């Protein structure tokens, strides 16, 4: 892994590289890292190998050392377009789907002895990280195979102790532990980090037993997007792996955020709002002793997390320093406050899109001591949790009023990252902030003024990220309502001058009040800028966009809303910003053509064209696949000239897509959906108003054919039979969220039904289905989600 990171890696002679790759102590985080490194070497040496008779043998000889069965599906799918790796990519995909056809409770021996070596995860005495992320084919049998001393038959070993691989997955925790204790598993004491995110077929109880046996020094476990990983599983993890100090259990955040949507009806989860976690005295003691090491816990998106679960966490994770509860919609303000009072070592709290409110603010501002005398009230500030906070993200927490927010802001002095977007943030709260160490500030969609923002920026010269989209007051000349002696009547230019004098930004998101003149004022602060977003109310103009590559040559992400664009400005961006990874033009004005997109952009990974390219045809789409060949996310809105053939162009041009959004794109789905499902690694699909050809069983069909699919967004208008079948809990595969919008005919229009269906429909409501660890919740909201 160290060698891969060096620029001189490509200078390694072929024979030395081949011998290294074949060496028993080759140490890499994953087969994907190895594959990427070898492809970089081959591309760098292609010219000098060209014309040599053994060129093909050189490539084949080194690439066949990769364990193709252990590549992430998205990576294998993406590399189908590689001239050197296409054959190996096809083999990898075939191998992955062979594994997927074997039940998770089955035996990998069914593949035959010749494939067992290819299934072994590379583990050496030097291994520190094991990255299996997005390997949907991984099961406990595959993991166990890698921990045994040889590639002998798992069936033979297990039957020797009276078990079979089929039964191994079905054992309870005690039986599984007993069986694994009888196996000759190896121990890799250097392993400190394991990533099993997006491995839905992995039996977690068995996996934790394997970690306990073979990774005694495990400190970090990443298990994101695994709904089966419950609080009870966390309890077992910390009991079996007592050195674990960081756990990531992120899932997709539910789109049903009460402060953002209007709920028409909802069928709540059947599971009662209490944890099913029961602990006896022995378990409580062991959990307490082991849980003390947990310092960083990420539970983002866990809609099945309740106050009672937080009580267990706060009681046993006494060393907790970082907690991420973003999108945990079932928690209450009282429950979050209780956690904050108990975990007195916390310095990072992320609670966006939760019920975080006045009680939680009081918990942060109060003394960590349970009993405090009245005469010691001045010492309370010195002992409050807020004083030591380094990260506080509370975006969309509208339960916090201005008074509480002002009190909280006045106590935080060590803060480095602050998110207050979509809150009741006032100028007074910004003026009360005493800190000087801010690096990240998000005040989007608030009513703050230029003067207040300038005051805060001036006191925090280390600011690297500023997000202030949707702040309408920034477009006006305003005085500080607090009338402090340092306040002036600030214009937008004066604010931007202050930023330019004070900061060295890496990311900025602005809207109201941002213009070409602002770009000139900000110039000293944005020479190292990597991400820029310009939203509604901002106006860079053609001159500003033309100068952007010169002023910000390191840009990796450009997102523009409601801007005036032209072929000349886009061509200038495409030609000069070769490091661009994200490019989005949304609802922009101006005449552009396919000429804008003829420059090769090999590093571009995400492309969003919404309401800007209605003229795109299939031929234009082919040009896009050639110039932006490595996309993994594509969003097209309003490309009305596309048809069913566009599906094949997309799937062949971008086989590695993980996200596809097509809305109001002509007749793309009029004949149904077939070729799009050839993008085998898709995790997110949005198909709306592209033609009424989707079969009733589309959701189930897509989930069964796409093993990584988690999010589906449709519209009843596109249903060939007017409706969609909803998978039950057991048949949902990896799905976590389904959104189906519904339209209604606009009243008062006397047009034919066909024309009305196609062109005169307005949004009515959206049906949202969200799966968690035990059940599904159906909700109908007014908004179009």
Secondary structure by P-SEA (a helix, b strand, c coil): cccccccccccccaaaaaaaaaccccccccaaaaaaaaaaaaaaaccccccccaaaaaaaaaaaccccccccaaaaaaaccccccaaaaaaaaaaaaaaaaccccccccccccccccccccccccccccccccccccccaaaaaaaaccccccaaaaaaaacccccccccccaaaaaaaaaaccccccccccbbbbcccccccaaaaaaaaacccccccbbbbcccccccaaaaaaaaaacccccbbbbcccccccccccccccccccccccccccccccaaaaaaaaaaaccccbbbbcccccccaaaaaaaaaccccccbbbbcccccccaaaaaaaaaaaccccbbbbccccccaaaaaaaacccccccccccccccccccccccccbbbbcccccccaaaaaaaaaccccccbbbbccccccaaaaaacccccccbbbbccccccaaaaaaaaaacccccbbbbcccccccccccccccccccccccaaaaaaaaaacccccbbbbcccccaaaaaaaccccccccbbbbcccccccaaaaaacccccccccbbbbccccccaaaaaaaaaccccccbbbbccccccccccccccccccccbbbbccccccccaaaaaaaaaaaccccbbbbccccccccaaaaaaaaacccccbbbbcccccccccccccccccccccbbbbcccccccccaaaaaaaaacccccbbbbbcccccccbbbbbcccccccccbbbbbbbbccccccccaaaaacccccccbbbbbbbcccbbbbbbbcccc
